[in-house]
Amino acid sequence: MKRMSRLATTGAIVLAIATLASCSTLVEAIGSMINAGSIGWTVDAQEWKGRNNQVYSVTLPAGGAASEVWGTDVYTDDSSIGSAAVHKGLITFAKGGTVKIRILPGRSSYAGSIRNGVTSEHYDDWDGSFEFVTN
């Protein structure tokens, strides 16, 4: 029984050391969240291009208006964050709200669609993207 207990303790210590050693890698892999504050309805995510997996929380004011959007679920980083959030069904132009986006690398194509009264356009190869984090 003592041997089993030592093995369990040793295993827990090894796991803890491995976890601590990989913390920076884990943050790089999943990103940490940064509260970017209030933004306007025409603001896009290009200023964060290349910060892949970084998550930003942004708040859009009530009374927004539609701006250009390219993509569906994954959007080009030059798309309006607010309009993409309405397209995704997370907020409305009337009420605004807070959303979280994750920065992603570019893609070879982005499919357009019509959702929640917002038309997103199709676009070919673009070098930066974002998606919404909903958990």
mmCIF file of the C-alpha atoms, coordinates in Angstrom:
data_MODEL
# 
_entry.id   MODEL 
# 
loop_
_atom_site.group_PDB 
_atom_site.id 
_atom_site.type_symbol 
_atom_site.label_atom_id 
_atom_site.label_alt_id 
_atom_site.label_comp_id 
_atom_site.label_asym_id 
_atom_site.label_entity_id 
_atom_site.label_seq_id 
_atom_site.pdbx_PDB_ins_code 
_atom_site.Cartn_x 
_atom_site.Cartn_y 
_atom_site.Cartn_z 
_atom_site.occupancy 
_atom_site.B_iso_or_equiv 
_atom_site.pdbx_formal_charge 
_atom_site.auth_seq_id 
_atom_site.auth_comp_id 
_atom_site.auth_asym_id 
_atom_site.auth_atom_id 
_atom_site.pdbx_PDB_model_num 
ATOM 1   C CA . MET A 1 1   ? 0.000   0.000  0.000   1.00 0.00 ? 1   MET A CA 1 
ATOM 2   C CA . LYS A 1 2   ? 2.884   2.388  0.771   1.00 0.00 ? 2   LYS A CA 1 
ATOM 3   C CA . ARG A 1 3   ? 4.364   1.730  -2.655  1.00 0.00 ? 3   ARG A CA 1 
ATOM 4   C CA . MET A 1 4   ? 1.050   2.658  -4.334  1.00 0.00 ? 4   MET A CA 1 
ATOM 5   C CA . SER A 1 5   ? 0.886   5.842  -2.283  1.00 0.00 ? 5   SER A CA 1 
ATOM 6   C CA . ARG A 1 6   ? 4.454   6.816  -3.243  1.00 0.00 ? 6   ARG A CA 1 
ATOM 7   C CA . LEU A 1 7   ? 3.725   6.159  -6.907  1.00 0.00 ? 7   LEU A CA 1 
ATOM 8   C CA . ALA A 1 8   ? 0.602   8.318  -6.756  1.00 0.00 ? 8   ALA A CA 1 
ATOM 9   C CA . THR A 1 9   ? 2.506   11.123 -4.984  1.00 0.00 ? 9   THR A CA 1 
ATOM 10  C CA . THR A 1 10  ? 5.391   10.902 -7.444  1.00 0.00 ? 10  THR A CA 1 
ATOM 11  C CA . GLY A 1 11  ? 2.955   10.947 -10.355 1.00 0.00 ? 11  GLY A CA 1 
ATOM 12  C CA . ALA A 1 12  ? 1.204   14.033 -8.973  1.00 0.00 ? 12  ALA A CA 1 
ATOM 13  C CA . ILE A 1 13  ? 4.522   15.843 -8.546  1.00 0.00 ? 13  ILE A CA 1 
ATOM 14  C CA . VAL A 1 14  ? 5.654   14.963 -12.069 1.00 0.00 ? 14  VAL A CA 1 
ATOM 15  C CA . LEU A 1 15  ? 2.299   16.156 -13.441 1.00 0.00 ? 15  LEU A CA 1 
ATOM 16  C CA . ALA A 1 16  ? 2.547   19.439 -11.510 1.00 0.00 ? 16  ALA A CA 1 
ATOM 17  C CA . ILE A 1 17  ? 6.086   20.098 -12.780 1.00 0.00 ? 17  ILE A CA 1 
ATOM 18  C CA . ALA A 1 18  ? 5.086   19.288 -16.351 1.00 0.00 ? 18  ALA A CA 1 
ATOM 19  C CA . THR A 1 19  ? 2.070   21.567 -16.066 1.00 0.00 ? 19  THR A CA 1 
ATOM 20  C CA . LEU A 1 20  ? 4.114   24.473 -14.715 1.00 0.00 ? 20  LEU A CA 1 
ATOM 21  C CA . ALA A 1 21  ? 6.784   23.975 -17.353 1.00 0.00 ? 21  ALA A CA 1 
ATOM 22  C CA . SER A 1 22  ? 4.220   24.176 -20.126 1.00 0.00 ? 22  SER A CA 1 
ATOM 23  C CA . CYS A 1 23  ? 2.229   27.176 -18.837 1.00 0.00 ? 23  CYS A CA 1 
ATOM 24  C CA . SER A 1 24  ? 3.767   29.619 -21.319 1.00 0.00 ? 24  SER A CA 1 
ATOM 25  C CA . THR A 1 25  ? 3.170   27.132 -24.123 1.00 0.00 ? 25  THR A CA 1 
ATOM 26  C CA . LEU A 1 26  ? -0.421  26.699 -22.965 1.00 0.00 ? 26  LEU A CA 1 
ATOM 27  C CA . VAL A 1 27  ? -1.027  30.466 -22.951 1.00 0.00 ? 27  VAL A CA 1 
ATOM 28  C CA . GLU A 1 28  ? 0.419   30.652 -26.468 1.00 0.00 ? 28  GLU A CA 1 
ATOM 29  C CA . ALA A 1 29  ? -1.814  27.772 -27.551 1.00 0.00 ? 29  ALA A CA 1 
ATOM 30  C CA . ILE A 1 30  ? -5.097  29.023 -26.125 1.00 0.00 ? 30  ILE A CA 1 
ATOM 31  C CA . GLY A 1 31  ? -4.378  32.700 -25.567 1.00 0.00 ? 31  GLY A CA 1 
ATOM 32  C CA . SER A 1 32  ? -5.264  34.830 -22.614 1.00 0.00 ? 32  SER A CA 1 
ATOM 33  C CA . MET A 1 33  ? -8.080  37.364 -22.595 1.00 0.00 ? 33  MET A CA 1 
ATOM 34  C CA . ILE A 1 34  ? -7.475  41.092 -22.881 1.00 0.00 ? 34  ILE A CA 1 
ATOM 35  C CA . ASN A 1 35  ? -10.270 43.564 -22.208 1.00 0.00 ? 35  ASN A CA 1 
ATOM 36  C CA . ALA A 1 36  ? -9.952  46.019 -25.098 1.00 0.00 ? 36  ALA A CA 1 
ATOM 37  C CA . GLY A 1 37  ? -12.865 48.164 -23.845 1.00 0.00 ? 37  GLY A CA 1 
ATOM 38  C CA . SER A 1 38  ? -15.451 49.993 -25.933 1.00 0.00 ? 38  SER A CA 1 
ATOM 39  C CA . ILE A 1 39  ? -15.066 50.180 -29.691 1.00 0.00 ? 39  ILE A CA 1 
ATOM 40  C CA . GLY A 1 40  ? -17.025 51.760 -32.529 1.00 0.00 ? 40  GLY A CA 1 
ATOM 41  C CA . TRP A 1 41  ? -19.143 49.793 -34.956 1.00 0.00 ? 41  TRP A CA 1 
ATOM 42  C CA . THR A 1 42  ? -16.684 50.192 -37.849 1.00 0.00 ? 42  THR A CA 1 
ATOM 43  C CA . VAL A 1 43  ? -13.650 48.900 -35.878 1.00 0.00 ? 43  VAL A CA 1 
ATOM 44  C CA . ASP A 1 44  ? -11.991 45.761 -37.231 1.00 0.00 ? 44  ASP A CA 1 
ATOM 45  C CA . ALA A 1 45  ? -9.345  43.401 -35.806 1.00 0.00 ? 45  ALA A CA 1 
ATOM 46  C CA . GLN A 1 46  ? -6.408  44.327 -38.054 1.00 0.00 ? 46  GLN A CA 1 
ATOM 47  C CA . GLU A 1 47  ? -4.482  45.998 -35.234 1.00 0.00 ? 47  GLU A CA 1 
ATOM 48  C CA . TRP A 1 48  ? -4.203  42.554 -33.612 1.00 0.00 ? 48  TRP A CA 1 
ATOM 49  C CA . LYS A 1 49  ? -3.112  40.721 -36.800 1.00 0.00 ? 49  LYS A CA 1 
ATOM 50  C CA . GLY A 1 50  ? -0.599  37.961 -36.083 1.00 0.00 ? 50  GLY A CA 1 
ATOM 51  C CA . ARG A 1 51  ? -1.432  37.673 -32.377 1.00 0.00 ? 51  ARG A CA 1 
ATOM 52  C CA . ASN A 1 52  ? -2.904  34.248 -33.067 1.00 0.00 ? 52  ASN A CA 1 
ATOM 53  C CA . ASN A 1 53  ? -5.054  32.688 -30.326 1.00 0.00 ? 53  ASN A CA 1 
ATOM 54  C CA . GLN A 1 54  ? -5.115  35.932 -28.338 1.00 0.00 ? 54  GLN A CA 1 
ATOM 55  C CA . VAL A 1 55  ? -8.641  36.662 -27.107 1.00 0.00 ? 55  VAL A CA 1 
ATOM 56  C CA . TYR A 1 56  ? -9.991  40.215 -26.878 1.00 0.00 ? 56  TYR A CA 1 
ATOM 57  C CA . SER A 1 57  ? -13.173 41.315 -25.150 1.00 0.00 ? 57  SER A CA 1 
ATOM 58  C CA . VAL A 1 58  ? -14.801 44.353 -26.780 1.00 0.00 ? 58  VAL A CA 1 
ATOM 59  C CA . THR A 1 59  ? -17.964 46.272 -26.019 1.00 0.00 ? 59  THR A CA 1 
ATOM 60  C CA . LEU A 1 60  ? -20.107 47.880 -28.699 1.00 0.00 ? 60  LEU A CA 1 
ATOM 61  C CA . PRO A 1 61  ? -22.532 50.691 -27.831 1.00 0.00 ? 61  PRO A CA 1 
ATOM 62  C CA . ALA A 1 62  ? -26.267 50.628 -28.492 1.00 0.00 ? 62  ALA A CA 1 
ATOM 63  C CA . GLY A 1 63  ? -27.431 52.121 -31.778 1.00 0.00 ? 63  GLY A CA 1 
ATOM 64  C CA . GLY A 1 64  ? -24.993 50.563 -34.241 1.00 0.00 ? 64  GLY A CA 1 
ATOM 65  C CA . ALA A 1 65  ? -25.192 50.409 -38.005 1.00 0.00 ? 65  ALA A CA 1 
ATOM 66  C CA . ALA A 1 66  ? -24.044 47.758 -40.455 1.00 0.00 ? 66  ALA A CA 1 
ATOM 67  C CA . SER A 1 67  ? -20.522 47.849 -41.881 1.00 0.00 ? 67  SER A CA 1 
ATOM 68  C CA . GLU A 1 68  ? -18.653 45.496 -44.195 1.00 0.00 ? 68  GLU A CA 1 
ATOM 69  C CA . VAL A 1 69  ? -18.166 41.845 -43.225 1.00 0.00 ? 69  VAL A CA 1 
ATOM 70  C CA . TRP A 1 70  ? -16.415 38.987 -45.050 1.00 0.00 ? 70  TRP A CA 1 
ATOM 71  C CA . GLY A 1 71  ? -16.830 35.372 -43.956 1.00 0.00 ? 71  GLY A CA 1 
ATOM 72  C CA . THR A 1 72  ? -19.116 33.207 -41.875 1.00 0.00 ? 72  THR A CA 1 
ATOM 73  C CA . ASP A 1 73  ? -18.124 32.067 -38.363 1.00 0.00 ? 73  ASP A CA 1 
ATOM 74  C CA . VAL A 1 74  ? -14.504 32.913 -39.243 1.00 0.00 ? 74  VAL A CA 1 
ATOM 75  C CA . TYR A 1 75  ? -14.226 36.479 -40.530 1.00 0.00 ? 75  TYR A CA 1 
ATOM 76  C CA . THR A 1 76  ? -11.438 38.389 -42.269 1.00 0.00 ? 76  THR A CA 1 
ATOM 77  C CA . ASP A 1 77  ? -9.683  40.642 -39.763 1.00 0.00 ? 77  ASP A CA 1 
ATOM 78  C CA . ASP A 1 78  ? -10.714 43.713 -41.768 1.00 0.00 ? 78  ASP A CA 1 
ATOM 79  C CA . SER A 1 79  ? -14.402 42.919 -41.143 1.00 0.00 ? 79  SER A CA 1 
ATOM 80  C CA . SER A 1 80  ? -16.388 45.088 -38.736 1.00 0.00 ? 80  SER A CA 1 
ATOM 81  C CA . ILE A 1 81  ? -16.294 43.256 -35.386 1.00 0.00 ? 81  ILE A CA 1 
ATOM 82  C CA . GLY A 1 82  ? -19.708 44.646 -34.433 1.00 0.00 ? 82  GLY A CA 1 
ATOM 83  C CA . SER A 1 83  ? -21.419 43.743 -37.692 1.00 0.00 ? 83  SER A CA 1 
ATOM 84  C CA . ALA A 1 84  ? -19.853 40.282 -37.600 1.00 0.00 ? 84  ALA A CA 1 
ATOM 85  C CA . ALA A 1 85  ? -21.177 39.858 -34.027 1.00 0.00 ? 85  ALA A CA 1 
ATOM 86  C CA . VAL A 1 86  ? -24.693 40.735 -35.221 1.00 0.00 ? 86  VAL A CA 1 
ATOM 87  C CA . HIS A 1 87  ? -24.235 38.356 -38.181 1.00 0.00 ? 87  HIS A CA 1 
ATOM 88  C CA . LYS A 1 88  ? -23.228 35.631 -35.699 1.00 0.00 ? 88  LYS A CA 1 
ATOM 89  C CA . GLY A 1 89  ? -26.320 36.381 -33.579 1.00 0.00 ? 89  GLY A CA 1 
ATOM 90  C CA . LEU A 1 90  ? -24.440 37.447 -30.449 1.00 0.00 ? 90  LEU A CA 1 
ATOM 91  C CA . ILE A 1 91  ? -25.672 41.051 -30.204 1.00 0.00 ? 91  ILE A CA 1 
ATOM 92  C CA . THR A 1 92  ? -28.015 43.435 -32.016 1.00 0.00 ? 92  THR A CA 1 
ATOM 93  C CA . PHE A 1 93  ? -27.416 46.839 -33.557 1.00 0.00 ? 93  PHE A CA 1 
ATOM 94  C CA . ALA A 1 94  ? -30.099 48.294 -31.284 1.00 0.00 ? 94  ALA A CA 1 
ATOM 95  C CA . LYS A 1 95  ? -28.685 47.045 -27.972 1.00 0.00 ? 95  LYS A CA 1 
ATOM 96  C CA . GLY A 1 96  ? -24.970 46.508 -28.657 1.00 0.00 ? 96  GLY A CA 1 
ATOM 97  C CA . GLY A 1 97  ? -23.133 44.382 -26.108 1.00 0.00 ? 97  GLY A CA 1 
ATOM 98  C CA . THR A 1 98  ? -19.869 42.692 -25.199 1.00 0.00 ? 98  THR A CA 1 
ATOM 99  C CA . VAL A 1 99  ? -18.274 39.968 -27.319 1.00 0.00 ? 99  VAL A CA 1 
ATOM 100 C CA . LYS A 1 100 ? -14.992 38.074 -27.285 1.00 0.00 ? 100 LYS A CA 1 
ATOM 101 C CA . ILE A 1 101 ? -12.940 37.444 -30.412 1.00 0.00 ? 101 ILE A CA 1 
ATOM 102 C CA . ARG A 1 102 ? -9.999  35.101 -30.954 1.00 0.00 ? 102 ARG A CA 1 
ATOM 103 C CA . ILE A 1 103 ? -7.359  36.180 -33.452 1.00 0.00 ? 103 ILE A CA 1 
ATOM 104 C CA . LEU A 1 104 ? -6.566  33.557 -36.081 1.00 0.00 ? 104 LEU A CA 1 
ATOM 105 C CA . PRO A 1 105 ? -4.180  33.228 -39.013 1.00 0.00 ? 105 PRO A CA 1 
ATOM 106 C CA . GLY A 1 106 ? -5.439  33.937 -42.497 1.00 0.00 ? 106 GLY A CA 1 
ATOM 107 C CA . ARG A 1 107 ? -7.321  31.473 -44.657 1.00 0.00 ? 107 ARG A CA 1 
ATOM 108 C CA . SER A 1 108 ? -7.470  30.661 -48.324 1.00 0.00 ? 108 SER A CA 1 
ATOM 109 C CA . SER A 1 109 ? -11.173 31.564 -48.557 1.00 0.00 ? 109 SER A CA 1 
ATOM 110 C CA . TYR A 1 110 ? -14.122 32.895 -46.567 1.00 0.00 ? 110 TYR A CA 1 
ATOM 111 C CA . ALA A 1 111 ? -17.717 31.953 -47.347 1.00 0.00 ? 111 ALA A CA 1 
ATOM 112 C CA . GLY A 1 112 ? -20.324 34.695 -47.356 1.00 0.00 ? 112 GLY A CA 1 
ATOM 113 C CA . SER A 1 113 ? -23.864 34.320 -46.016 1.00 0.00 ? 113 SER A CA 1 
ATOM 114 C CA . ILE A 1 114 ? -26.916 36.214 -44.825 1.00 0.00 ? 114 ILE A CA 1 
ATOM 115 C CA . ARG A 1 115 ? -27.702 35.951 -41.102 1.00 0.00 ? 115 ARG A CA 1 
ATOM 116 C CA . ASN A 1 116 ? -29.653 38.096 -38.682 1.00 0.00 ? 116 ASN A CA 1 
ATOM 117 C CA . GLY A 1 117 ? -30.183 40.791 -41.319 1.00 0.00 ? 117 GLY A CA 1 
ATOM 118 C CA . VAL A 1 118 ? -26.447 41.126 -42.076 1.00 0.00 ? 118 VAL A CA 1 
ATOM 119 C CA . THR A 1 119 ? -24.953 40.099 -45.418 1.00 0.00 ? 119 THR A CA 1 
ATOM 120 C CA . SER A 1 120 ? -21.370 38.897 -45.264 1.00 0.00 ? 120 SER A CA 1 
ATOM 121 C CA . GLU A 1 121 ? -19.478 38.612 -48.511 1.00 0.00 ? 121 GLU A CA 1 
ATOM 122 C CA . HIS A 1 122 ? -17.317 35.815 -49.878 1.00 0.00 ? 122 HIS A CA 1 
ATOM 123 C CA . TYR A 1 123 ? -13.604 36.551 -50.036 1.00 0.00 ? 123 TYR A CA 1 
ATOM 124 C CA . ASP A 1 124 ? -10.603 34.629 -51.286 1.00 0.00 ? 124 ASP A CA 1 
ATOM 125 C CA . ASP A 1 125 ? -7.173  34.439 -49.665 1.00 0.00 ? 125 ASP A CA 1 
ATOM 126 C CA . TRP A 1 126 ? -6.672  36.910 -46.753 1.00 0.00 ? 126 TRP A CA 1 
ATOM 127 C CA . ASP A 1 127 ? -3.828  37.047 -44.242 1.00 0.00 ? 127 ASP A CA 1 
ATOM 128 C CA . GLY A 1 128 ? -5.701  37.501 -40.956 1.00 0.00 ? 128 GLY A CA 1 
ATOM 129 C CA . SER A 1 129 ? -8.926  36.279 -39.347 1.00 0.00 ? 129 SER A CA 1 
ATOM 130 C CA . PHE A 1 130 ? -10.979 36.210 -36.178 1.00 0.00 ? 130 PHE A CA 1 
ATOM 131 C CA . GLU A 1 131 ? -13.753 34.119 -34.676 1.00 0.00 ? 131 GLU A CA 1 
ATOM 132 C CA . PHE A 1 132 ? -16.039 34.652 -31.717 1.00 0.00 ? 132 PHE A CA 1 
ATOM 133 C CA . VAL A 1 133 ? -15.462 32.908 -28.393 1.00 0.00 ? 133 VAL A CA 1 
ATOM 134 C CA . THR A 1 134 ? -18.827 32.081 -26.895 1.00 0.00 ? 134 THR A CA 1 
ATOM 135 C CA . ASN A 1 135 ? -17.967 30.275 -23.658 1.00 0.00 ? 135 ASN A CA 1 
# 
